[in-house]
Amino acid sequence: MSTVPALFRHLVDDAAMFPPGELPLAEAVAAHRAHRASEYADLVGPFVCTDENLMAVAAEAARTGSGPLEVSVVITGGAGGIEPAVRYGDRSADVTVASIEVRLRAEDDLSRNALRVVRACDDCLDEENAFVEIGLDGAWERALDVVADAGYAAKLRTGGLDASLFPSSDQVAAFVTACLDREVAFKCTAGLHNAVRHTDPATGFEHHGFLNALLATRASLDGASQTEVAAVLDDRDGTSLATRAGALSEQQAAGTRRWFTSFGSCSIDEPREDLTTLHLLEAQ
């Protein structure tokens, strides 16, 4: 039996090599191996790397042993970089490519860009999934339509190293609502490593909470309006949020995670410690 509740199983993709953590490759792979061997292993999703360092990650996985490393590959070169990464994973005994993540280039016709991406995915994906980061500018909903028609998933950037990279609660609510309306699963990335919405005292940035995002997804599934979904995202009462999360049934938790699949975090320990503090995860 897993000690990790259904709402949080494989929720945190291990992006230790990405900012602001930027752990060196060898240390990041070793830490990921340790996380996946721990009592909280079911909290942890794939190891996230770029296509540029995929071969180096595979070499380190081979050196450390313990079987192939499950990875989600961030494509840095647009649609043309998708097939090489997937084919490398097909040939490698040291990494298993579970998914690719690709960001649409900023151009006037996002839907045309999205079409190029999904066609590239159609040409080479088999068991792998694709997460298309469409952004929230321009005609992003038209691009989301293309992703939905192709049966792939979406990706939302929820933070970063600059205040401009943090979308508002209204924007996140619009994204969640749009995805669920189109039956598109989604993941999040950046700035979401703490459970509850808060202001970072060092930067002044307003960070979304992953527990807020989970409960906002649940609220939307239960018929909440976009305004009500935004209100859940704005909630800073950790005790209240934890009580609501703990009251979800297994079926409700599974339904929520069907659509909000995971989020990438440069830290596994911070989300785990937050969940432990909120009494949603057993202390390890």
Stockholm file with secondary structure:
# STOCKHOLM 1.0

chainA/1-284         MSTVPALFRHLVDDAAMFPPGELPLAEAVAAHRAHRASEYADLVGPFVCTDENLMAVAAEAARTGSGPLEVSVVITGGAGGIEPAVRYGDRSADVTVASIEVRLRAEDDLSRNALRVVRACDDCLDEENAFVEIGLDGAWERALDVVADAGYAAKLRTGGLDASLFPSSDQVAAFVTACLDREVAFKCTAGLHNAVRHTDPATGFEHHGFLNALLATRASLDGASQTEVAAVLDDRDGTSLATRAGALSEQQAAGTRRWFTSFGSCSIDEPREDLTTLHLLEAQ
#=GR chainA/1-284 SS CCSSCGGGTTCEEECTTSTTTCCCHHHHHHHHHHHHTSTTGGGEEEEEEEGGGHHHHHHHHHHHCSSCEEEEEEESSCGGGHHHHHHHHHHCSSEEEEEEEEECCCCSCHHHHHHHHHHHHHHHCSSCEEEEECCSSSSHHHHHHHHHHHTCEEEEECCCSSGGGSCCHHHHHHHHHHHHHTTCCEEEESSCCSSSCEECTTTCCEECCHHHHHHHHHHHHTTCCHHHHHHHHHCCCHHHHHHHHHTCCHHHHHHHHHHEEEEEESCSHHHHHHHHHTTSSCCC
#=GC SS_cons         CCSSCGGGTTCEEECTTSTTTCCCHHHHHHHHHHHHTSTTGGGEEEEEEEGGGHHHHHHHHHHHCSSCEEEEEEESSCGGGHHHHHHHHHHCSSEEEEEEEEECCCCSCHHHHHHHHHHHHHHHCSSCEEEEECCSSSSHHHHHHHHHHHTCEEEEECCCSSGGGSCCHHHHHHHHHHHHHTTCCEEEESSCCSSSCEECTTTCCEECCHHHHHHHHHHHHTTCCHHHHHHHHHCCCHHHHHHHHHTCCHHHHHHHHHHEEEEEESCSHHHHHHHHHTTSSCCC
//
